Amino acid sequence: MAPVDAHALAAPGRGNKEIEEWSNEVEEVTSQIRGIIDGTITDFEAFDQQLALKERAKQIRQEESQARRQKFLLNGSEGKGEGTKYKWWCKRCFVEYLIDLPEGKCTRCQQSDKLMSQEARREELMGKLEVFKEEKAKHKWRKDKWGRWKKSQALLGKSRFINYKAWEYWEPDTDSEEEGDPIVPRDNPEFLAMEADLKERKRKQSEKNLTAERCRQRGNQCMKEGDYVGAIENYEEGLEYRRDCKALWTNKALAEVKVFRWHDAIGSCNKVIEYAEIFEEGFAKSADACFKAFTRRATALRGLHKWEDALNDLEDALTIFPKNKEAQDLLEKTKLACQQARNGETCEDRRQEEEDGPVRVEIEESDESEAEGPEAESIDAPPDSLGQLSKSEFGQLLKSLESAAERSVFCARPGEFSGQTKPKADQWVGRKIDLKVDEVAQPSRLDGVLKDIERSCILWKKRRPNADGRRAMQDDEPESKDADAFVELVVPRALSVLLALADNDHHCSLTAPALRHVWPMLLVEDWRYQILSLLHEWSSRSITVRSMAEFASRYPEHVQLLIDIVASERKEDALPPGFEDSAKKMADKLGLGADLAVAEVRKALLRKSPVELAILGLGNLCSQGASLSHFKDQISGYVAPMVAALRRHLRPMDWRCGAAAGALCNLLRLGKAAAEEVEKCSELLLTALREEAKPEVMASLKAMQGADCGVAIFVEMLRRERGAAQHNLGVCVTKLAQNPRYRDQVRELNGLESLHQIQLPKVNAQKEKERKMHRLETSAEDRRREILRRRA
């Protein structure tokens, strides 16, 4: 018999229970015999079945009782190891065990370092007893010394001054004199009722804490699934049970930031900071929660363009965790944004001063009609809408946005810094605890553009047939004509303005709210190139590409729109817009001079094709989405068609080969399933790299550099393209070489000269990219040239 079973059978109280059960069985058998004799029991089969069921029930009860006894012995009982009726005692859990434990480990903490036998525990206690006896003897000696000193002082008489030396000899009457246990009434009914009430309150509070934790876990699950509104509801439900849970407040603030509820997020963060400041006297005790509260409140303040307050919050966050990289990056970006906003307000004030003075107006006569297109018609648009501008006014607006100062004015909200003074030292506490932000009184002109694009998207969806072929706004409705006219006019204008603002990191981040309205309209052929260009700009910025990845994780069907463009074989998607016209103009201008022809070549080659833009956007999106678990889960169903579309461009000397290889490199980061799909392109990658890295290819390009000016520009661009393609192909092949199946094939390429130069440029190119991503301002023309140089 096992030791546990033996102890279970020998457990105290078992004999009395068995006697009672035996007595009950005797009475039951006696009643059954009497029933057979009296004739009351006639169905003996049913009687036998009933007896069998009772016997089985008895066995089950015995097995359950035995299991409970075994569980009791394995779990042990709480105790301090002071007695002798145990074998083992866990010093960490304060649990006594009556049996030898399996594997010699405590069944509660699963550790053996603190497990002591009864003999070792008794030896330890006896050692402590000896120490206590020594301390007791010393205490008795000091007490006796104190008494003798008091008697000697009584013989000398009382002094007029306090003798502080007496305190050096004083000893308490007992060791526990200052820490005595409180004396409580045992039989007082009022005290017993109060004690019961306290226990009931504690039980209810424990249940509330458990319910709040469950709500928090449900909210976290909703956050992983991208259901931010559902997460907010779960967190609010948890706060009804436990208002002091800082994790619920910070998680709720994060979800509110995701759905652009800036003021609600600020209020949630205020609760955490208030609790820490008042009840914990600072932010050190709950450093992690306070850091999250400051950074998330700063994010909400950035959304409201409250740059000064956001700066203060980020500085407070960095005092808690000074080495946090994300907070440092956000602080630098907020400083730049603050400076940009100040410059914009300064330029606006200077413009107002100039407008107040005398203005000389020059009148130019024109024979052209005043009606300049669709804007000449009456369109139902808000006063600050782009639809209210004439064609010439909108052209002037786009021209003005080429200036960095004008872009700052366009994005700045009037009065953003007016009346703001930096709080004094004694005002910081109140500001941190309860930061109040007023509603936006005067929106910026960019806010008007964002409203235009939002309204256009809503009207476009109403006019677009759904899956059943129905439209929310039919053609016969009076508003349909105005809606079509508004969308047709405003969307291209809004996209042009957003593209002009995308030339700068700060201004591009301010346009990010338009993402969820712009991306669905990629279905419209007339706006496709503008939208692809805008998506490419957004995907090239660290802040906006994260917004793209989060949007794609919630609505992954939009990724299919980019995949369809990559897989397209149409000429309109393969060539940049207007490329054929530029080629004709180049041919016409060759007779007029080489300089004019070169200008046309440069103009045509500076623009990417829709396929290239879609490939680059997908690559950047996958690179950022690799850090989001929900993105990887949602995008898994689109990996196979994405790889199938990209492999079409893995052809040697293809203009899009390098970009496709770079996108495949980023796909490898999405997990094992994505890596398996990319591995299907291994033969194409190896073939493309082998052909691209041939020495005669680059030698032929070098030989052509001495040609005339027009050909030299084309050759230089082609040489850079080939270098970028070799680099991306080499990186992708290097990653594939980690799989033993392709290692031998990659070894065959070691003789290629370009393959030895792949590893170092990988790091340098990344550093160069990061440096360029954080620059403040560059002209549009210089930026396009730089992007072309780093193309792929």
C-alpha atoms as one frame of an Amber mdcrd trajectory, in Angstrom:
protein
   0.000   0.000   0.000   1.286   3.475  -0.859   2.251   5.827   2.020  -0.560
   8.225   1.109  -3.155   5.424   1.183  -1.859   4.147   4.503  -2.124   7.572
   6.107  -5.549   8.105   4.553  -6.837   4.858   6.070  -5.271   5.703   9.404
  -6.741   9.201   9.514  -8.386  10.091  12.854 -12.157   9.772  13.144 -12.383
   6.952  10.630 -13.451   4.229  13.185 -16.567   6.011  14.432 -17.728   6.703
  10.900 -17.292   3.072   9.853 -19.287   1.899  12.880 -22.088   4.275  11.971
 -22.115   3.113   8.334 -22.094  -0.549   9.451 -25.064   0.103  11.755 -26.989
   1.731   8.897 -26.264  -1.229   6.619 -27.526  -3.689   9.285 -30.768  -1.756
   9.603 -31.188  -1.621   5.813 -30.576  -5.378   5.389 -33.020  -6.122   8.208
 -35.739  -4.039   6.548 -35.126  -5.792   3.204 -35.433  -9.272   4.783 -38.668
  -8.249   6.425 -39.963  -6.996   3.068 -39.197 -10.343   1.425 -40.921 -12.248
   4.247 -43.935  -9.947   4.242 -44.221 -10.166   0.438 -43.826  -6.432  -0.118
 -40.777  -7.095  -2.330 -41.766  -9.192  -5.351 -39.683  -7.810  -8.225 -36.358
  -9.355  -7.350 -34.584  -8.206 -10.527 -35.372  -4.594  -9.755 -34.433  -5.272
  -6.170 -31.061  -6.681  -7.241 -30.462  -3.674  -9.509 -31.290  -1.325  -6.678
 -28.856  -3.133  -4.404 -26.164  -2.958  -7.103 -26.740   0.771  -7.539 -26.503
   1.350  -3.826 -23.332  -0.690  -3.658 -21.835   1.303  -6.553 -22.839   4.586
  -4.920 -21.171   3.431  -1.737 -17.981   2.615  -3.640 -18.009   6.022  -5.317
 -18.401   7.744  -1.967 -15.541   5.734  -0.575 -13.345   6.594  -3.575 -14.191
  10.291  -3.278 -13.500  10.221   0.443 -10.207   8.468  -0.199  -9.294  11.050
  -2.872 -10.108  13.911  -0.509  -7.951  12.382   2.187  -5.096  11.903  -0.270
  -5.436  15.492  -1.496  -5.431  16.722   2.100  -2.240  14.846   2.835  -0.534
  16.009  -0.360  -1.504  19.660   0.195  -0.606  19.568   3.887  -1.910  21.932
   6.534  -0.783  25.410   7.446   1.481  25.619  10.457   4.717  27.038  11.772
   6.438  23.702  12.378   6.303  24.065  16.138   4.851  20.625  16.955   6.018
  17.072  16.329   3.086  15.578  14.359   4.545  16.133  10.910   7.404  14.887
   8.767   8.229  17.847   6.534   7.736  21.605   6.793   8.021  24.228   4.013
   9.626  27.422   5.273   8.386  29.397   2.257   4.706  28.352   2.398   4.440
  27.631   6.172   2.843  24.225   5.471   3.259  20.978   7.432   3.199  17.595
   5.671   2.474  14.230   7.317   3.966  12.136   4.511   7.080  11.918   2.389
   6.507  14.189  -0.602   6.974  12.988  -4.182  10.283  14.174  -5.666  11.076
  15.829  -2.322   9.358  19.107  -3.323   6.669  21.215  -1.707   3.383  20.586
  -3.538   2.408  24.253  -3.282   5.495  26.167  -4.383   7.104  23.215  -6.239
  10.461  24.042  -4.614  12.732  22.000  -2.380  15.229  24.585  -1.120  13.029
  25.625   1.835  11.749  22.133   2.733  12.861  21.013   6.216  12.410  17.776
   8.135  10.818  17.762  11.576  14.206  17.146  13.210  15.895  19.993  11.316
  13.043  22.352  12.156  13.210  21.432  15.829  16.967  21.982  15.825  16.449
  25.409  14.250  13.817  26.320  16.847  16.052  25.175  19.680  18.819  27.378
  18.314  16.445  30.346  18.282  15.437  29.448  21.836  19.045  29.650  22.985
  19.424  33.046  21.346  16.210  34.182  23.038  17.514  32.978  26.419  20.693
  34.984  25.962  18.716  38.093  25.045  16.445  37.496  28.046  19.433  37.254
  30.377  20.923  40.465  28.990  17.570  42.181  29.340  17.287  40.999  32.975
  20.778  42.279  33.709  19.996  45.702  32.211  16.707  45.789  34.118  18.461
  45.062  37.382  21.031  47.740  36.571  18.213  50.219  35.939  16.599  49.411
  39.300  19.847  49.824  41.232  20.552  53.130  39.460  17.095  54.453  40.383
  17.667  53.572  44.055  21.038  55.318  44.069  19.505  58.453  42.531  16.762
  58.477  45.182  19.401  58.706  47.931  21.010  61.762  46.260  17.783  63.758
  46.160  15.932  65.424  43.294  17.703  67.641  40.778  16.364  70.905  39.384
  17.241  69.783  35.850  16.232  66.795  33.765  18.869  64.097  33.849  18.924
  62.784  30.268  21.442  60.112  31.261  18.583  58.189  32.833  17.254  57.376
  29.376  20.435  55.454  28.574  19.718  52.983  31.382  15.972  52.602  30.891
  14.643  49.172  29.959  10.991  48.183  29.420   9.344  45.802  31.838   8.932
  43.099  29.192  10.089  42.502  25.627   6.561  42.882  24.326   5.570  45.861
  26.424   5.312  48.209  23.430   3.815  45.617  21.074   1.276  43.934  23.256
  -1.704  42.207  21.675  -4.917  44.228  21.893  -7.386  43.043  24.506 -10.743
  42.371  22.870 -13.965  41.241  24.496 -14.742  37.623  23.671 -18.422  37.360
  24.551 -19.545  40.865  23.625 -22.372  40.506  21.033 -21.696  43.960  19.553
 -18.061  43.106  18.966 -18.987  39.755  17.450 -21.458  41.468  15.112 -18.814
  43.991  14.075 -16.303  41.201  13.474 -18.820  39.316  11.324 -19.561  42.499
   9.372 -15.859  43.068   8.724 -15.434  39.519   7.480 -18.457  39.871   5.179
 -17.129  43.122   3.761 -13.753  41.526   3.178 -15.388  38.611   1.379 -17.428
  40.943  -0.847 -14.355  43.029  -1.611 -12.439  39.904  -2.631 -15.271  38.950
  -4.971 -15.279  42.452  -6.467 -11.525  42.311  -7.017 -11.892  38.955  -8.753
 -14.671  40.294 -10.993 -12.610  43.382 -11.846  -9.677  41.163 -12.827 -11.912
  39.123 -15.108 -13.157  42.320 -16.756  -9.561  43.431 -17.260  -8.666  40.143
 -18.929 -11.703  40.371 -21.224 -10.701  43.916 -22.114  -7.151  42.807 -22.893
  -8.520  40.111 -25.182 -10.633  42.707 -26.993  -7.522  44.859 -27.403  -5.665
  41.956 -29.007  -8.579  41.426 -31.389  -8.727  45.121 -32.299 -12.131  45.672
 -30.667 -11.199  48.876 -28.856 -14.772  49.956 -28.100 -15.491  46.561 -26.538
 -12.282  46.865 -24.524 -13.394  50.240 -23.158 -16.729  48.754 -22.099 -15.017
  45.877 -20.264 -12.583  48.191 -18.515 -15.418  50.491 -17.427 -17.305  47.494
 -16.063 -14.223  46.457 -14.099 -13.882  49.976 -12.680 -17.396  49.707 -11.254
 -16.077  46.948  -8.994 -12.649  48.396  -8.278 -11.992  52.082  -8.803  -8.434
  51.977  -7.449  -7.085  49.522 -10.036  -4.505  51.535 -11.961  -4.130  48.889
 -14.675  -7.797  49.304 -15.629  -7.394  53.076 -15.960  -4.213  52.909 -18.055
  -5.594  50.178 -20.324  -8.802  52.152 -20.764  -6.756  55.218 -21.691  -4.859
  53.215 -24.332  -8.102  51.959 -25.882  -9.521  55.496 -25.883  -6.417  56.762
 -27.661  -6.899  54.080 -30.324 -10.420  55.386 -31.097  -9.368  59.068 -30.874
 -11.288  59.823 -27.651  -8.642  62.264 -26.543 -10.502  63.917 -23.653 -11.645
  60.591 -22.215  -8.069  59.287 -22.345  -6.814  62.371 -20.507  -9.454  61.860
 -17.804  -8.476  58.202 -17.361  -4.791  59.083 -17.003  -5.667  61.837 -14.526
  -7.155  59.205 -12.202  -3.918  57.206 -12.058  -1.735  60.266 -11.505  -4.123
  61.612  -8.866  -4.104  58.329  -6.928  -0.302  58.083  -6.983   0.241  61.728
  -6.052  -2.197  61.773  -3.104  -2.146  58.264  -1.647   1.365  57.128  -2.578
   3.112  60.519  -2.234   4.830  60.258  -5.592   5.246  58.063  -8.626   7.999
  55.709  -7.419   5.730  53.094  -5.832   3.635  52.580  -8.993   6.318  53.582
 -11.480   5.087  51.430 -14.358   1.465  52.596 -14.125   2.454  56.254 -13.746
   4.832  56.040 -16.709   2.040  54.636 -18.867  -0.341  57.327 -17.621   2.060
  60.151 -18.517   2.961  58.770 -21.963  -0.631  57.985 -22.913  -1.849  61.340
 -21.705   0.914  62.918 -23.770  -0.311  60.971 -26.814  -3.848  62.251 -26.236
  -2.547  65.800 -25.833  -0.661  65.450 -29.108  -3.932  64.463 -30.738  -5.440
  67.722 -29.445  -2.356  69.709 -30.585  -1.544  70.622 -26.968   2.175  70.401
 -27.554   3.357  72.211 -24.400   1.347  69.971 -22.077   2.471  66.905 -24.008
   6.100  67.985 -23.578   5.626  68.373 -19.823   4.053  64.919 -19.519   6.830
  63.265 -21.513   9.462  64.957 -19.368   7.683  63.638 -16.265   7.582  60.160
 -17.804  11.318  60.250 -18.487  12.014  61.171 -14.868  10.462  57.793 -13.987
  12.194  55.729 -16.703  14.959  57.927 -18.188  16.209  55.276 -20.644  12.904
  54.435 -22.314  13.566  54.699 -26.066   9.952  55.179 -27.172   9.395  58.048
 -24.744  12.648  59.688 -25.846  11.670  59.461 -29.520   8.192  60.809 -28.806
   9.709  63.682 -26.814  11.951  64.673 -29.723   9.051  64.538 -32.170   6.879
  66.579 -29.816   9.599  69.220 -29.502   9.744  69.510 -33.284   5.952  69.656
 -33.471   5.876  72.362 -30.813   8.439  74.409 -32.714   6.536  73.929 -35.972
   3.289  75.069 -34.339   4.980  78.139 -32.868   6.473  79.021 -36.243   3.059
  78.647 -37.845   1.414  80.968 -35.329   4.216  83.506 -35.715   3.810  83.483
 -39.497   0.050  83.857 -39.128   0.458  86.877 -36.829   2.901  88.471 -39.260
   0.462  87.892 -42.110  -2.354  89.525 -40.146  -0.186  92.589 -39.545   0.579
  92.849 -43.248  -3.092  92.496 -44.179  -4.052  95.335 -41.820  -1.900  97.772
 -43.815  -2.617  99.216 -47.271  -2.741  96.663 -50.069  -2.061  97.398 -53.719
  -4.291  95.391 -56.012  -3.360  94.742 -59.617  -6.246  93.893 -61.919  -5.508
  91.463 -64.709  -7.969  91.061 -67.515  -8.606  87.644 -68.987 -10.639  86.496
 -71.937 -11.277  83.135 -70.333 -14.656  82.312 -68.935 -15.168  82.710 -65.208
 -16.598  79.225 -65.045 -13.570  77.021 -64.484 -15.007  73.553 -64.102 -17.199
  71.730 -61.617 -16.552  74.329 -58.902 -18.545  76.868 -60.897 -21.665  74.926
 -60.057 -23.403  75.380 -56.709 -22.204  72.689 -54.327 -23.517  72.150 -50.835
 -20.244  72.420 -48.880 -19.268  73.920 -45.502 -17.757  77.424 -45.542 -14.249
  76.152 -44.743 -14.408  73.312 -47.279 -12.109  72.921 -50.258 -15.238  72.815
 -52.392 -15.759  76.530 -51.799 -12.489  77.454 -53.511 -12.305  78.327 -57.159
  -9.816  76.599 -59.400  -7.364  79.489 -59.262  -7.700  79.808 -55.483  -6.999
  76.127 -55.018  -3.974  76.396 -57.322  -2.637  79.228 -55.189  -3.198  77.103
 -52.077  -1.160  74.209 -53.480   1.602  76.581 -54.541   1.724  78.134 -51.076
   2.020  74.692 -49.454   5.408  74.257 -51.135   6.746  76.553 -48.407   7.518
  75.045 -45.000   6.248  78.146 -43.215   2.934  78.034 -45.072   2.509  74.363
 -44.224   3.008  75.191 -40.556   0.379  77.928 -40.785  -2.003  75.568 -42.562
  -1.710  72.935 -39.807  -1.638  75.272 -36.784  -4.810  75.895 -34.829  -5.369
  79.626 -34.121  -4.694  80.592 -30.515  -2.865  77.356 -29.830  -0.218  79.074
 -27.696  -1.954  82.349 -26.892  -2.601  82.812 -23.205  -0.477  79.821 -22.274
   2.152  80.373 -19.623   4.426  77.789 -18.151   3.199  76.750 -14.688   5.186
  77.810 -11.675   6.837  75.321  -9.361   3.925  75.351  -6.916   1.412  74.808
  -9.731   2.841  71.549 -11.062   1.124  69.275  -8.546  -2.361  70.463  -9.425
  -1.619  70.315 -13.123  -0.397  66.737 -12.935  -3.317  65.534 -10.858  -6.189
  67.067 -12.802  -5.168  68.317 -16.228  -8.138  69.906 -17.970  -8.120  70.572
 -21.700 -10.686  72.778 -23.355 -12.457  71.813 -26.535 -10.937  72.975 -29.812
 -12.438  76.425 -30.339 -10.817  77.299 -33.674  -9.846  74.351 -35.869  -6.974
  74.592 -38.297  -7.366  74.539 -42.056  -6.049  70.982 -41.970  -8.985  70.061
 -39.714 -11.275  71.317 -42.471  -9.518  69.086 -45.016  -9.882  66.072 -42.709
 -13.596  66.803 -42.356 -13.866  67.079 -46.139 -12.260  63.692 -46.715 -14.410
  62.103 -44.001 -17.618  63.508 -45.482 -16.528  62.483 -48.978 -15.884  58.915
 -47.838 -19.319  58.693 -46.215 -21.071  60.029 -49.326 -18.995  57.784 -51.591
 -19.976  54.703 -49.586 -23.634  55.716 -49.728 -23.482  56.061 -53.503 -21.533
  52.827 -53.988 -23.508  49.569 -54.416 -23.139  47.073 -51.591 -22.871  43.283
 -51.899 -26.585  43.049 -52.764 -26.319  45.713 -55.451 -28.231  48.275 -53.400
 -27.205  51.818 -52.611 -27.893  53.720 -49.422 -28.487  56.819 -51.569 -30.355
  56.092 -54.803 -30.020  58.062 -58.034 -33.546  59.426 -57.795 -32.926  61.076
 -54.427 -32.471  64.865 -54.570 -29.217  64.779 -52.598 -27.504  62.271 -54.902
 -26.463  64.807 -57.529 -24.996  67.180 -54.938 -23.217  64.274 -53.259 -21.618
  63.128 -56.522 -20.524  66.664 -57.361 -19.051  67.206 -53.897 -17.112  63.938
 -53.936 -15.863  64.422 -57.489 -14.538  67.887 -56.683 -13.301  67.592 -53.110
 -11.562  64.189 -53.040  -8.813  65.008 -55.618  -8.237  68.358 -53.939  -8.024
  66.856 -50.461  -5.608  64.179 -51.686  -3.410  66.836 -53.292  -3.300  68.821
 -50.044  -2.500  65.721 -47.989   0.298  64.790 -50.395   1.751  68.286 -50.089
   1.732  67.998 -46.288   3.259  64.496 -46.355   6.658  65.974 -47.205   7.375
  66.530 -43.486   7.299  64.070 -40.566   5.275  66.300 -38.256   2.732  67.424
 -40.831   2.441  63.889 -42.197   1.590  62.581 -38.719  -1.179  65.191 -38.447
  -2.778  63.800 -41.610  -2.893  60.236 -40.221  -6.598  60.446 -39.142  -7.503
  60.568 -42.848  -6.094  57.064 -43.357  -9.310  55.215 -42.525 -11.226  57.332
 -45.046  -8.647  57.389 -47.853  -7.663  53.719 -48.047 -11.148  52.353 -48.931
 -11.395  54.766 -51.881  -8.494  52.961 -53.562 -11.188  51.220 -55.613 -11.763
  54.381 -57.653  -9.570  54.416 -60.755  -9.328  58.221 -61.002  -7.946  58.610
 -57.472  -5.824  55.463 -57.347  -2.430  56.982 -58.051  -2.870  59.833 -55.573
  -4.017  57.412 -52.871  -1.130  55.019 -53.561   1.342  57.894 -53.345  -0.198
  58.986 -50.052  -0.145  55.438 -48.656   3.508  55.166 -49.660   4.340  58.390
 -47.820   2.436  57.230 -44.731   4.176  53.855 -44.784   7.584  55.583 -44.885
   7.038  57.383 -41.542   7.461  55.710 -38.171   4.291  57.184 -36.608   1.899
  56.884 -39.530   2.992  53.384 -40.584   1.972  52.121 -37.144  -1.468  53.641
 -37.692  -1.600  51.834 -41.031  -0.698  48.502 -39.411  -3.329  48.939 -36.694
  -5.967  49.863 -39.292  -5.021  46.844 -41.426  -5.262  44.556 -38.398  -8.845
  45.725 -37.831  -9.845  45.751 -41.512  -7.480  43.316 -43.274  -9.592  43.277
 -46.428  -7.989  46.598 -47.395  -4.647  44.826 -47.823  -6.223  42.876 -50.673
  -6.635  46.152 -52.583  -2.850  46.591 -52.626  -2.322  42.938 -53.536  -4.666
  43.275 -56.520  -2.645  46.218 -57.815   0.649  44.333 -57.400  -0.790  41.396
 -59.353  -2.267  43.627 -62.050  -1.046  43.225 -65.624  -2.644  46.382 -66.941
  -0.433  48.891 -68.683  -1.906  51.697 -66.564  -0.602  50.023 -63.402   2.786
  48.963 -64.772   3.816  52.430 -66.043   3.881  55.762 -64.202   0.974  58.029
 -65.130   1.715  60.120 -68.181   4.783  58.071 -69.121   3.709  57.592 -72.731
   3.006  61.299 -73.131   6.433  62.099 -71.687   8.068  59.666 -74.106   6.352
  61.351 -77.043   7.376  64.779 -75.801  10.955  63.563 -75.384  10.990  62.317
 -78.963   9.565  65.624 -80.185  12.059  67.685 -78.196  15.148  65.734 -79.263
  15.196  67.857 -82.372  14.963  71.058 -80.310  17.820  70.207 -77.996  19.153
  67.578 -75.588  18.389  69.621 -72.476  14.647  69.662 -73.118  14.653  65.929
 -73.813  16.609  65.256 -70.604  14.053  67.262 -68.624  11.263  65.101 -70.008
  13.202  61.906 -69.189  13.836  63.051 -65.643  10.201  64.052 -65.182   8.998
  60.642 -66.383  11.454  58.551 -64.368  10.994  60.419 -61.091   7.462  59.080
 -60.767   6.847  55.522 -59.636   4.269  53.269 -61.198   1.186  52.168 -59.213
   2.633  48.661 -58.945   5.860  49.990 -57.430   3.965  52.120 -54.921   1.804
  49.158 -53.920   4.862  46.897 -53.486   6.670  49.460 -51.340   3.557  50.083
 -49.265   3.063  46.369 -48.618   6.709  45.927 -47.647   6.684  48.802 -45.164
   3.335  47.663 -43.769   4.606  44.135 -43.107   7.785  45.479 -41.533   5.811
  47.469 -38.955   3.097  44.842 -38.529   5.644  42.230 -37.457   5.609  43.815
 -33.979   1.788  43.557 -33.676   0.469  40.096 -32.838  -3.069  40.895 -33.970
  -1.778  42.123 -37.335   0.072  38.842 -37.905  -3.054  36.860 -37.031  -5.317
  38.839 -39.354  -2.877  39.062 -42.261  -2.112  35.329 -42.307  -4.912  34.667
 -44.800  -3.429  37.182 -47.250   0.192  35.992 -47.172  -0.199  33.403 -49.934
  -1.801  35.776 -52.494   0.709  38.463 -51.498   3.660  36.177 -52.234   2.036
  35.014 -55.466   1.682  38.633 -56.578   5.247  39.574 -55.612   6.916  36.598
 -57.274   5.697  37.852 -60.667   8.250  40.663 -60.365  11.259  38.529 -59.362
  12.742  38.672 -62.831  16.348  39.650 -63.559  16.800  43.239 -64.726  13.174
  43.997 -63.811  12.645  47.551 -62.590  10.539  46.232 -59.671  12.683  43.214
 -58.752  14.477  44.924 -55.864  11.272  46.293 -54.339   9.612  42.871 -54.537
  12.625  41.220 -52.872  12.537  43.821 -50.094   8.838  43.149 -49.502   9.542
  39.407 -49.284  12.266  40.116 -46.702   9.721  41.897 -44.528   7.224  39.075
 -45.034   9.716  36.673 -43.461   9.207  38.495 -40.154   5.509  37.597 -39.949
   6.068  34.072 -38.701   6.624  30.508 -39.797   3.670  30.335 -42.210   4.859
  33.439 -44.058   8.418  32.083 -44.209   7.153  28.859 -45.783   5.362  30.847
 -48.491   8.442  32.969 -49.197  10.582  29.834 -49.448   8.518  28.840 -52.477
  10.189  31.745 -54.289  13.697  30.540 -53.480  14.497  29.416 -57.022  13.371
  32.739 -58.468  15.379  34.673 -55.869  18.528  32.659 -56.507  18.166  33.004
 -60.263  17.534  36.741 -60.054  20.517  37.307 -57.762  22.765  35.190 -59.979
  21.821  37.231 -63.055  21.886  40.605 -61.284  25.330  39.980 -59.797  27.055
  39.064 -63.036  30.103  41.315 -63.514  29.318  41.936 -67.168  25.986  43.589
 -66.264  27.563  46.313 -64.167  30.493  46.568 -66.597  28.126  47.281 -69.484
  26.439  49.994 -67.451  29.778  51.584 -66.611  30.729  51.519 -70.277  27.554
  53.412 -71.160  28.253  56.244 -68.704  30.306  58.084 -71.284  27.314  58.491
 -73.580  25.428  61.717 -74.152  23.660  63.506 -71.291  20.193  61.969 -71.728
  21.483  58.405 -71.852  23.910  59.033 -68.967  21.077  60.056 -66.632  19.126
  56.940 -67.516  22.215  54.751 -67.038  22.965  56.299 -63.636  19.419  55.676
 -62.460  19.524  52.136 -63.814  22.853  51.484 -62.060  21.428  52.601 -58.725
  18.347  50.482 -59.277  20.470  47.429 -59.953  22.551  48.055 -56.823  19.436
  48.288 -54.675  18.010  45.170 -56.309  21.220  43.217 -55.631  21.165  44.338
 -52.010  17.528  43.329 -51.364  17.931  40.054 -53.206  21.071  39.279 -51.245
  19.420  40.001 -47.901  16.451  37.793 -48.769  18.704  34.967 -49.952  20.847
  35.290 -46.823  17.753  34.816 -44.662  16.698  31.814 -46.716  20.157  30.324
 -46.169  19.202  29.735 -42.542  17.108  26.841 -43.838  19.355  23.791 -44.504
  17.418  22.984 -47.685  18.716  26.121 -49.418  22.137  26.394 -47.789  23.928
  24.426 -50.493  22.361  26.483 -53.271  23.423  29.713 -51.577  26.992  28.427
 -51.184  27.203  28.217 -54.967  26.873  32.016 -55.080  29.931  32.641 -52.879
  32.043  33.232 -55.952  30.010  36.279 -56.914  31.769  39.489 -56.009  28.605
  41.416 -55.104  27.440  38.807 -52.583  30.407  39.573 -50.304  29.309  43.220
 -50.114  25.739  42.548 -49.020  26.066  42.278 -45.243  27.717  45.607 -44.398
  25.509  47.836 -46.583  22.495  46.269 -44.868  23.349  48.001 -41.590  24.532
  51.222 -43.207  21.431  51.479 -45.360  19.213  51.049 -42.304  21.065  53.795
 -40.412  20.844  56.076 -43.420  17.118  55.400 -43.684  16.526  56.197 -40.001
  18.503  59.409 -40.301  16.500  60.495 -43.309  13.224  59.536 -41.637  13.838
  61.993 -38.773  14.920  65.033 -40.743  12.772  68.092 -40.300  12.442  69.661
 -43.700  13.538  69.025 -47.266  12.213  70.441 -50.484   9.910  68.242 -52.525
  12.273  68.048 -55.470  15.300  67.089 -53.369  13.252  64.499 -51.518  12.101
  62.860 -54.748  15.686  62.681 -55.971  16.814  61.138 -52.692  14.018  58.576
 -52.748  14.916  57.695 -56.310  18.528  57.133 -55.231  17.369  54.751 -52.469
  14.678  53.230 -54.641  13.570  49.615 -54.017
